[in-house]
Structures are given as structure tokens and as C-alpha cells.
Amino acid sequence: MIAKLGIKDVSEERVKLLNINGFAQLMTLDTQTIYNALGEATGEKLIDQINNLKMKPINSFTASLYL
């Protein structure tokens, strides 16, 4: 899922610690939740990449296939 979104430097196993079950949840995670689950360094990488995804157009059908 993460690789399909182009998210790098964060493993699938680490993302599972966030207990998300959909693209919308990933895109709306708050910073503190991410830091608590992943730590500051990895969390910052994920936050940056989520922000990049928010800037890049992606249709909702395609996004639903990722998670």
C-alpha cells in the first residue's frame, strides 16, 4: 500500500502501528499520533510525504485501492 502511494523510508510494518484502515485516515492523521506511533524521525518523513500527496492530484477510486 505504502509503496503504491510512492511513500518511501517508512515500512509497511511501521505504518501498521498507526492502526489505519483507509486512505482517508492516512491523509487526516494528526502529527502527534504519527510521532507517538513512529517516533519523530520516521514520523517526520511520513508527514512530509503525506503533505506531498495532498498536493498531488489522485482520484478517489485509485486511492481506495491502496489501503
N, C-alpha and C positions, 0 to 999 in steps of 0.2 A: 504494500500500500504506500508506504513512505517513498520508496524508490520511484514508483509510478508518478508521484507528485513532484519528483525532482528534488526531494529533500535529502540532503547529504549530511554526513557527520553525525547522524543520530540513528541508532539502530532500531529495528522493529521492536526488539525486546525492551528497549528503554521507553519507547512510545507506549507500549502496553502498560507501563506503570501509571500512565495518565488515566487509565480506565475510560477511554472514549470509545464510542461505537458508531461514529459517523463523521462525515466531513464537516458538517456544520459545527459540531462540538470542537473539533480540532481548530477551526477558524475562530472560535469565540473563547478559547481558553484564556484565563487571566494569567498575568505574569507570575503571580505568587504561586499559583497551582503548578505551573510549569517548573519553577525553581524548586519547589518542595519535592516534586517527583524526580527531577532530572539533575538537580544541582545547578549552580549558577552558570558555569561554563557551557555545559551542554544545553541548558535551558536557553541561554542567550542565542546560541546557534539556531535552535528551533524557532525561537521568537522572530529572529531576522528572516528566516525562510518562510514562516507564516506570513509575515508582513509583505514579503516579495510576492507570495501567491495572491494576496489581496489586491496587489497592483496589476497582476497579470490576468487577463480575461480567461475564464474557464467556464464552460457551460455546466449547468447543474446535473444533467444526466451523466456526463463524464465524471464529474466529481463523486457522484453516488457509487460509481463502480470502484473507486479507490479504497473505500473503507467498508 
